[in-house]
């Protein structure tokens, strides 16, 4: 009898034995090991540890560990986010989203502080410190009095103003069926309505055989939409993520006294850069190349015509 069938049988028996026995890797996690990772906090209070903290204690901890970024009064320092204020601003063009104005559940504050804060200290705050920090944030939003003490027992009794401003994610019911049904490849609509012609719909008027100065300014205003997330311009404009741009044309760089410029911009101010046409044009074409190290994330405008239109719009706004 050939030895080959015997070898095959032996290998099969060895494989069965190997599958039947454990590999000897790992072990069952101990309860304390599971607890060390099971730190999420839910809106109903599940996961909250024992502890408490007062507004007064929270102010001390906040000033020591949080104020460098978020301000002594939770108003936000520099470009770091504010944690207080902003009530009734969510429908504004530039809403202020804070714990008091935007967040739906207080549990998110505890969960995030416990996981990710405080920056620069190398370890999380204690449970009592986190309760105290949140109590101070609530006080900064005028949601509790100055003698308030937050604890696991009263945590879920705090209702944030915007709790009703959110809705459950229903995409599995509303969107999933749309993207899983067979795609229509022909005769998908009974009729077609043409709303614009490609050769004229997206070409500026001046490049399409004419156009007035007002057309040029209108194009510039439309292009400024790329800037509005960070900059304001016009009557009532205020500094935000970026400085107000009123009167930017022929203005010395870094001259807005109420705005904290980056080191790169401060260096250009020391070099007495003036925002004339050439400087604005070069900066708008390649911000990172014109001012190396700038924190502005805008990538630039490639087309000469578009940059000219935007500069004309900025110049027209005046001081």
ABEGO torsion letter per residue (X at the ends): XBAAAAAAAAAAAAAAAAAABBAGBEBBBBAAAAAAABABBBAAGBGBBBEBBBAAAAAAAAAAAAAAAAEAAGAEBEABBBABEGBGAAABABBBBBAAAABABAAAAAAAAAAAOBBGAGBBBBAAAAAAAAAAAAAAAGABBAABBBBAAAAAABBBAAAAABBBBAAAAAAAAAAABBBBABGABABBBBABBAAAAABBAAAAGEEBAAAAAAAAAAAAAAAAAABBBEBGBBBBABBBABGABGBBBGABAABBBBAAAAAAAAAGBBBBAAAAAAAAABAAAABBGBABABAEBABAAAAAAAAAAAAAAEX
